[in-house]
């Protein structure tokens, strides 16, 4: 069994289409468990409406899989990435998407769709995903990066140097609020 407290035990790779079923399972587990300390069951359900797999991230090779070895087998413990398109957050089904490409000289890149498996929280996976995305965006010529944070994600992003620009409150189909916090960082 791997040493779950050792960040060096994590590896990363670019996600492929074959990873989508496992990504969906990881996302579902993360949404169901990781938000409980911050949101009510109704708010979590409303948040689900804007969360999910975004195929453009996989097509653009900007989505990372974080793995470790458990009992001699690779296990997906996190996923997330960065976007060079204008869409700030959401999955394929999210309304108000703009999948046109951003101009690195004048527009920000986006940190997108970050999830950590509930059994692997507080082990540096979120920080690793941010570092991977920020480095790749910087190498692609972007000078700033932004994201749409959930309330549970906000403490990590603040700790990693992101600042709040605005908060949007959307009302889910069930009538519950879904808060999205737009945050930005200079690369």
Secondary structure, DSSP 8 states (H G I E B T S, - for coil): ---TT-GGG-EEEE--GGGHHHHHHHHHHHHHHHTTTTS-HHHHHHHHTT-S--HHHHHTT-EEEEEEEETTEEEEEEEEEEESBS--S--TT-SS---SB--TTTS-EEEEEEEE-GGGTTSSHHHHHHHHHHHHHHHTT-SEEEEEE-TTTHHHHHHTT-EEEEEEEEE-TTS-EEEEEEEEEE-
